[in-house]
Each structure stands twice: as structure tokens, then as C-alpha cells.
Amino acid sequence: MTDGVLILGASRGTGLEVARLLDRRGDAVTAFVRPTTDMAALLQLRVRLFRGDILDATSVQGALASGSFRALIDTVGGRRGEPRPDYHGTRNLVDAARAAGVPRFILVTAIGCGDSRGAVGPRVIEFLGPVLEEKTLGENYLMASGLDYTILRPGGMTHDPASGTAIRTEDRQVMGMISRADLARLVVDCLDEPLSIGKVFHTVDPGIRQEAPLQRGQGFPGGPVQ
């Protein structure tokens, strides 16, 4: 059996779109989900479920030990009123991947992290400064891990159908919107592309113009609209 892909954050949003794409093409997919998560959409797919908590290192280790994986995709976002998983969760995943010998790790964060802080406006920093700092710590931990990583940073995200016109770029000043469906396609593209290893990409759709909501932090990863 071909080694599979473990997806974190697969119950909704970008992670669910990634699971749909991989399931459609016949990949063996395991979705790491919390026991309290609504799994109705995942149950429509040929996806194996592993129930656990990304903030529990033992739980994450159990997920990696539950199968044979060639890659891990982390699309986890936070929810209001709950502990943020952006750093501690990513750290648990990186440590478990290294211990299990899973070489490939794709992480979805946000424009505004790390060396892209200058790409976002002051309103985004006002809304999401602490979130971006946590995501940056997660990025840095992954980049220093020795794993074959790719990091994708979306700007504002929509629930629109895929347009097929979204792009990824290494320009750290690029900011814009992207649909979750298009972001998922870019994630899957990176999974199959060795040249994306060790790269950090901004992901945007040049055809979407919603600058005002974006500057309020709406539709932004970890922002007021998930």
C-alpha cells in the first residue's frame, strides 16, 4: 500500500478541500480530528479518521504511529475562546514527524508571518498581531527541523469555488485574497513538486479585489472570519 497523507484541520475550510482533492485522485488520506469535531463532510469521503488533540503530544505521536505516511499537511486554525495551536501544535507535529520518519511537511500559515509582516496593514496587525507571532514561531520551528518543508501563506480567504487563477509567489510583499478551494489546489501541487521543498510562498488570486475587508482582518487565517 502506498504511504498515505495525514491532514490536520481536515474537518473544515482548506483542510477539508485538501482532503477532497486527495480523495478524488485516490490517495490514502488520514484526517486527524478532535473528538468533538463535526465530521459529517469527512464521512462522505474515503478518509480514515484519527481522533485526538494537536496540543497533546502523546495524541499526535499516536496519529503518526497509526499508519505509514509520506507527508503531513497542517492546515489547523484556531477558534475563538480556545488555546491557539499555531506554535505548540505545530511543534508537536514536527517532533512527531521527525520521530516517525515522515519526511514531508506542508504548513499553511498566513501572510504577515515572519519576514512578510510589512505586507499587511496596521489594522491586520491590530487584530491579529499575537496570532501572527504564534504562527511565526511555528514556521521557524519547522524550518529549523531538518524536514522537507513547504510553507504556504494565504492572505484573506473566501469560501468561493475555485477560480483556477490563484498563484503562489516568493515575493514577500504580495498581499491579496484567495479561495480555500484554490489554496487547497496549491497545497496539493506542492505535495507533488520536489522544487517546492524548502520554500515559503505567498498564495493569492489576482482576480479577487476585497482590500477593505482584508485590511480589517476579515477572512484572514486566525481572524474574525475563519
C-alpha positions in Angstrom: 0.0 0.0 0.0 1.3 3.4 -0.9 2.2 5.6 2.0 -0.6 8.0 2.9 -1.0 11.6 3.8 -2.0 12.8 7.3 -4.1 16.0 7.3 -4.5 18.2 10.3 -7.5 20.6 10.2 -9.3 18.4 7.7 -12.9 18.8 9.1 -13.4 22.3 7.5 -12.0 25.0 5.4 -8.8 24.5 3.5 -8.0 21.2 5.1 -11.4 19.7 4.0 -10.8 20.9 0.5 -7.3 19.3 0.5 -8.9 16.0 1.7 -11.5 16.2 -1.1 -8.8 16.7 -3.7 -6.6 13.9 -2.4 -9.5 11.5 -2.0 -10.7 12.3 -5.6 -7.4 11.2 -7.0 -7.1 8.1 -4.9 -4.6 9.0 -2.2 -4.7 7.2 1.1 -5.8 10.0 3.5 -6.0 10.1 7.3 -7.7 13.0 8.9 -6.6 14.0 12.4 -9.7 15.4 14.1 -10.8 16.3 17.6 -13.4 14.1 19.2 -15.9 16.9 19.4 -15.5 17.9 15.7 -18.3 17.8 13.2 -17.1 15.1 10.9 -20.2 14.9 8.6 -18.3 16.2 5.5 -15.4 13.8 6.0 -17.7 10.9 6.4 -18.7 11.4 2.7 -15.1 10.7 1.7 -12.9 7.6 1.7 -10.9 9.0 4.6 -9.6 7.3 7.7 -10.3 9.2 10.9 -7.9 9.5 13.8 -9.4 11.3 16.9 -7.0 13.4 19.0 -5.8 16.8 20.1 -3.0 18.6 18.4 -2.0 20.2 21.7 -1.4 16.8 23.3 2.0 15.5 22.2 1.1 11.8 23.0 -2.1 12.1 20.9 -0.1 13.4 17.9 2.5 10.7 18.3 -0.3 8.1 18.2 -1.6 9.6 15.0 1.8 9.3 13.3 2.2 5.7 14.6 -1.3 4.7 13.3 -0.2 4.3 9.7 2.6 4.7 7.1 2.8 8.3 5.9 4.8 10.0 3.3 3.6 13.5 4.2 1.9 15.6 6.8 -0.3 18.6 5.9 -1.1 21.1 8.7 -3.9 23.5 8.0 -5.1 23.9 11.6 -6.6 27.3 12.5 -7.7 28.5 15.9 -11.2 29.0 17.2 -12.4 31.9 19.4 -12.1 31.3 23.1 -9.8 28.2 22.7 -6.0 27.8 23.1 -4.1 28.6 19.9 -2.4 25.6 18.2 -0.2 27.7 15.9 3.0 27.2 17.7 2.6 24.4 20.3 0.5 22.3 18.0 3.0 22.7 15.1 5.9 21.9 17.4 4.1 18.7 18.5 3.6 17.7 14.8 7.2 18.5 13.8 8.6 16.5 16.7 6.3 13.5 16.0 7.0 13.6 12.3 10.8 13.5 12.9 10.4 10.6 15.4 8.2 8.7 12.9 10.5 9.3 9.9 7.9 11.2 8.0 10.0 13.5 5.7 7.5 15.8 4.1 5.7 18.6 6.0 3.4 21.3 4.4 2.3 24.1 6.7 -0.4 26.7 6.0 0.1 29.9 8.0 -0.7 33.5 6.9 0.7 36.5 5.1 2.1 38.7 7.9 4.1 36.0 9.4 7.9 36.1 9.7 9.5 38.2 7.0 6.2 39.2 5.5 4.9 41.5 8.3 5.4 44.5 6.0 2.9 43.1 3.6 -0.1 43.6 5.9 -1.8 46.8 7.0 -1.9 48.2 10.6 -5.5 47.0 11.0 -4.4 43.4 10.4 -1.6 43.8 13.0 -4.1 45.3 15.4 -6.5 42.4 15.0 -4.1 39.6 14.6 -0.6 40.5 15.9 -0.5 37.8 18.6 -1.8 35.2 16.2 0.8 36.1 13.6 3.5 35.9 16.2 2.4 32.4 17.2 2.3 31.3 13.6 5.8 32.7 13.0 7.1 30.6 15.9 5.6 27.6 14.3 7.1 28.4 10.9 10.6 28.9 12.5 10.4 25.6 14.4 9.5 23.8 11.2 12.2 25.5 9.1 14.9 24.5 11.7 13.7 20.9 11.9 15.5 19.3 9.0 12.2 18.1 7.5 11.4 18.7 3.8 9.0 21.6 4.4 6.9 23.9 2.3 5.1 26.8 3.9 2.1 28.5 2.2 0.9 31.9 3.4 -2.6 32.9 2.3 -3.9 36.4 2.8 -7.7 36.8 3.2 -9.6 33.6 2.4 -13.1 33.1 0.9 -15.4 30.2 0.6 -15.9 30.8 -3.2 -15.5 27.9 -5.7 -12.0 27.5 -7.2 -11.2 30.0 -9.9 -8.1 28.3 -11.2 -6.3 31.6 -11.3 -4.6 31.6 -7.9 -0.9 31.8 -7.8 2.0 31.2 -5.4 4.9 33.6 -5.2 8.1 34.1 -3.2 7.5 37.9 -3.2 7.2 38.7 0.5 5.3 42.0 -0.2 2.4 40.4 -2.1 -0.9 40.5 -0.3 -4.4 39.5 -1.5 -7.4 37.2 -1.3 -7.7 33.5 -2.2 -10.5 30.9 -2.0 -9.9 28.0 0.2 -10.5 25.7 -2.8 -7.8 27.3 -4.8 -5.4 27.3 -1.8 -6.1 23.6 -1.4 -5.1 23.0 -5.0 -1.8 24.9 -4.4 -1.1 22.7 -1.3 -1.6 19.5 -3.3 0.6 20.9 -6.1 3.4 21.4 -3.6 2.9 17.9 -2.3 3.9 16.5 -5.7 6.6 19.1 -6.5 10.2 18.5 -5.1 11.2 22.0 -6.2 8.8 23.4 -3.6 10.8 21.9 -0.7 12.4 24.5 1.5 10.3 27.3 0.1 7.9 29.8 1.6 5.1 31.0 -0.7 2.5 33.7 -0.5 -0.7 32.5 -2.1 -3.2 34.9 -3.7 -5.7 35.2 -6.5 -5.0 38.3 -8.6 -8.6 38.2 -9.8 -10.1 38.9 -6.3 -10.4 42.5 -5.1 -11.5 42.8 -1.5 -8.9 45.1 0.0 -11.2 46.8 2.6 -12.3 43.6 4.4 -8.8 42.3 4.2 -7.4 45.4 6.0 -9.9 44.7 8.8 -8.6 41.2 9.2 -11.8 39.6 7.8 -11.4 36.3 6.1 -7.8 36.2 7.4 -6.3 33.0 8.8 -7.0 33.2 12.5 -9.0 36.3 12.1 -12.6 37.3 12.8 -13.9 35.2 9.9 -12.4 31.6 9.7 
